[in-house]
């Protein structure tokens, strides 16, 4: 099983590998910089070298970077929109020298405009980003959202529209967040609901484009659109729902990353142990 967590709370970026290994992970997700602030500097060459060295030594793969929360590639605010594109390009170039496999991105918020306008801005932004980072091997993964506020990506027709609008989509795939899907209205607590969602994805873009699964239980009612994650088996998807997801033929061989609450020192260990016990 390819299983890891979002690693945070380390002082140096390369220390994330030690934390992941201590938890028995063989994959991981990180923020490459402060997710609540705009970039003020770049990693030093020695940090990059150590990052690559520890990855090889500890055999953690694939490695994912989640973009900062400030980036909004669907924003109608020209200043924020342009700053987001510039920051995204910088993040891909840094991910490239770090040897990172994928950048995971929320699809942005259209704010007070329409979904169609937001999707158009997002498509234009991704076309510019991909063009400016030609030659990079870093993939871009579109993460589905719970649909709160004016966030795009709560239905998979949005991802199809984006993929159809990108000129060079070879580097673009999907990140499937289980909690977000449930909170957006896909009932992953049942066998039928899971099948219905996967059939929808398969019919629109193909489940082979799912390169990562954020395995999270949902702390909210079906379709409530309120984005809150829960511990594995403690939320409304439930233990059996989680068991079906990790063992599903179309999903079981893909990387799973937990973004479950870190409300105790042993929270990650407990959630990882439980997931491993479900997998067969």
BELVENHU-V610443 format. One record per residue. N is the residue number from 0. RES is the residue in one letter. PHI is phi in whole degrees, -180 to 180 (NA if undefined). OMEGA is omega in radians with two decimals (* if undefined). BURIAL is b if it has 24 or more other ideal C-beta (glycine too) atoms within 12 Angstrom, else e. Layout:
N:RES:PHI:OMEGA:BURIAL
N:RES:PHI:OMEGA:BURIAL
//
This chain:
0:X:NA:3.10:b
1:X:-94:-2.95:b
2:X:-139:3.10:b
3:X:-156:3.13:b
4:X:-132:2.91:b
5:X:-79:-3.08:b
6:X:-94:3.10:b
7:X:-138:3.05:b
8:X:82:3.08:e
9:X:-99:-3.08:e
10:X:-82:3.10:e
11:X:-120:-3.03:e
12:X:-59:-3.10:b
13:X:-73:3.11:b
14:X:-69:3.09:e
15:X:-60:3.13:b
16:X:-64:3.13:b
17:X:-64:3.12:e
18:X:-64:3.13:b
19:X:-62:-3.12:b
20:X:-65:-3.14:e
21:X:-64:3.12:e
22:X:-91:-3.13:b
23:X:80:-3.11:e
24:X:-83:3.02:b
25:X:-118:2.99:b
26:X:-147:3.10:b
27:X:-162:3.03:b
28:X:-127:-3.13:b
29:X:-142:2.79:b
30:X:-93:3.13:b
31:X:-83:3.13:b
32:X:-157:-3.13:b
33:X:-60:-3.06:e
34:X:-74:-3.09:e
35:X:-104:-3.08:e
36:X:-135:3.00:e
37:X:-76:-3.09:e
38:X:-62:3.06:b
39:X:-115:3.10:e
40:X:-158:3.13:e
41:X:-117:3.11:e
42:X:-65:3.08:b
43:X:-75:3.11:e
44:X:-52:-3.14:e
45:X:-65:3.10:e
46:X:-67:3.12:b
47:X:-64:3.13:b
48:X:-62:-3.14:e
49:X:-68:3.09:e
50:X:-58:-3.13:b
51:X:-67:3.14:b
52:X:-66:-3.12:e
53:X:-70:3.10:b
54:X:-62:3.13:b
55:X:-62:-3.08:e
56:X:-66:-3.04:e
57:X:-97:3.03:b
58:X:56:3.07:e
59:X:-99:-3.09:b
60:X:-164:-0.02:e
61:X:-78:3.10:b
62:X:-116:-3.10:b
63:X:-119:2.98:b
64:X:-113:3.05:b
65:X:-95:-3.12:b
66:X:-68:3.10:b
67:X:-63:-3.09:b
68:X:-68:-3.06:e
69:X:-70:-3.10:b
70:X:-68:3.10:b
71:X:-140:-3.09:b
72:X:-79:3.09:b
73:X:-116:-3.03:b
74:X:-68:3.03:b
75:X:-81:3.10:e
76:X:-80:-3.01:e
77:X:-59:-3.12:e
78:X:-63:3.11:e
79:X:-66:-3.14:e
80:X:-59:-3.11:b
81:X:-67:3.11:e
82:X:-64:3.14:e
83:X:-66:3.13:b
84:X:-64:3.13:b
85:X:-61:3.14:b
86:X:-65:-3.13:b
87:X:-66:3.10:b
88:X:-61:3.11:b
89:X:-59:-3.12:b
90:X:-65:3.11:b
91:X:-66:-3.14:b
92:X:-63:3.09:b
93:X:-70:3.10:b
94:X:-61:3.14:b
95:X:-62:-3.13:b
96:X:-72:3.06:b
97:X:-82:-3.11:b
98:X:73:-3.14:b
99:X:-73:-3.05:b
100:X:-83:-3.04:b
101:X:-142:2.90:b
102:X:-106:3.14:b
103:X:-100:-3.09:b
104:X:-134:2.87:b
105:X:-69:-2.98:b
106:X:-91:3.01:b
107:X:92:-3.12:b
108:X:-119:-3.14:b
109:X:-84:3.12:b
110:X:57:-3.05:e
111:X:-91:3.14:e
112:X:-100:-3.11:e
113:X:-93:3.07:e
114:X:-60:-3.13:b
115:X:-61:3.12:e
116:X:-65:3.11:e
117:X:-64:3.13:b
118:X:-65:3.11:b
119:X:-63:3.11:b
120:X:-62:-3.14:b
121:X:-64:3.11:b
122:X:-62:3.13:b
123:X:-61:3.13:b
124:X:-64:-3.12:b
125:X:-65:3.07:b
126:X:-62:3.10:b
127:X:-66:-3.13:b
128:X:-64:-3.12:b
129:X:-65:3.11:b
130:X:-64:-3.11:e
131:X:-73:-3.13:e
132:X:-118:3.09:b
133:X:-56:-3.12:e
134:X:94:3.10:e
135:X:-75:3.09:b
136:X:-97:-3.10:e
137:X:-75:3.11:b
138:X:-85:3.11:b
139:X:-115:-3.12:b
140:X:-112:3.11:b
141:X:-86:-3.10:b
142:X:-94:3.06:b
143:X:-68:-3.09:b
144:X:-119:3.13:b
145:X:-80:3.08:b
146:X:90:3.13:b
147:X:-70:3.10:e
148:X:57:-3.11:e
149:X:-114:3.14:b
150:X:-73:3.06:b
151:X:-85:3.02:b
152:X:95:3.14:b
153:X:-85:3.01:b
154:X:-135:-2.94:b
155:X:-77:3.00:b
156:X:-66:3.06:e
157:X:-64:3.13:b
158:X:-62:3.11:b
159:X:-62:-3.13:b
160:X:-61:3.12:b
161:X:-66:-3.13:b
162:X:-61:3.11:b
163:X:-67:-3.08:e
164:X:-91:-3.12:b
165:X:-87:-3.08:b
166:X:-68:-3.14:e
167:X:-125:-3.01:e
168:X:-95:-3.06:b
169:X:-60:-3.09:e
170:X:-94:-3.04:b
171:X:-108:3.11:b
172:X:-140:-3.09:b
173:X:-119:2.88:b
174:X:-113:-3.13:b
175:X:-97:3.07:b
176:X:-98:-3.03:b
177:X:-69:3.12:b
178:X:-65:3.14:b
179:X:-59:-3.13:b
180:X:-62:3.13:b
181:X:-62:-3.09:b
182:X:-69:3.08:b
183:X:-85:3.07:b
184:X:120:3.08:b
185:X:-91:-3.00:b
186:X:-82:-3.12:b
187:X:-78:3.08:b
188:X:-79:-3.12:b
189:X:-119:3.09:e
190:X:-61:-3.12:e
191:X:-67:-3.13:e
192:X:-67:3.10:b
193:X:-63:3.13:b
194:X:-62:-3.13:e
195:X:-61:3.13:e
196:X:-66:-3.11:b
197:X:-66:3.07:b
198:X:-64:3.12:e
199:X:-64:3.13:b
200:X:-62:-3.11:b
201:X:-62:-3.13:e
202:X:-70:-3.09:e
203:X:-86:-3.04:b
204:X:-134:-3.10:b
205:X:96:-3.12:e
206:X:-70:3.08:b
207:X:-66:3.10:e
208:X:-79:3.04:b
209:X:-74:-3.11:b
210:X:-104:-3.11:b
211:X:-156:3.03:b
212:X:-120:2.95:b
213:X:-83:-3.05:b
214:X:-91:-3.11:b
215:X:-136:2.99:b
216:X:-82:-2.99:b
217:X:-110:3.12:b
218:X:-98:-3.09:b
219:X:180:-3.11:b
220:X:-78:3.13:e
221:X:-54:3.06:b
222:X:76:-3.09:b
223:X:-75:3.11:e
224:X:69:3.13:b
225:X:-96:-2.97:b
226:X:-79:3.05:b
227:X:-139:-3.14:b
228:X:-90:3.08:b
229:X:-133:3.06:b
230:X:-63:-3.14:b
231:X:-58:3.11:b
232:X:83:-3.11:b
233:X:-97:-3.10:b
234:X:-99:-3.02:b
235:X:-85:2.97:b
236:X:-73:3.01:b
237:X:83:-3.06:b
238:X:-64:-3.13:e
239:X:-69:3.06:e
240:X:-63:3.10:b
241:X:-63:3.14:b
242:X:-61:3.14:b
243:X:-65:-3.11:b
244:X:-64:-3.04:b
245:X:-71:-3.13:b
246:X:-106:-3.10:e
247:X:-67:-3.05:b
248:X:-57:-3.11:e
249:X:-85:-3.04:b
250:X:-124:-2.87:b
251:X:-62:-3.11:b
252:X:-98:3.13:e
253:X:-93:3.09:b
254:X:-69:3.06:b
255:X:-114:3.06:b
256:X:-120:3.09:b
257:X:-89:2.99:b
258:X:-122:-3.11:b
259:X:-78:-3.08:b
260:X:-57:3.07:b
261:X:-106:-3.03:e
262:X:-93:3.01:e
263:X:-153:-3.09:e
264:X:-63:-3.07:e
265:X:-103:-3.04:e
266:X:-59:-3.14:b
267:X:-62:-3.13:b
268:X:-59:-3.11:e
269:X:-66:-3.14:b
270:X:-67:3.11:b
271:X:-64:3.13:b
272:X:-60:-3.14:e
273:X:-66:3.13:b
274:X:-61:3.13:b
275:X:-61:-3.14:b
276:X:-71:3.14:e
277:X:-82:-3.01:b
278:X:-82:3.10:b
279:X:-144:*:e
//
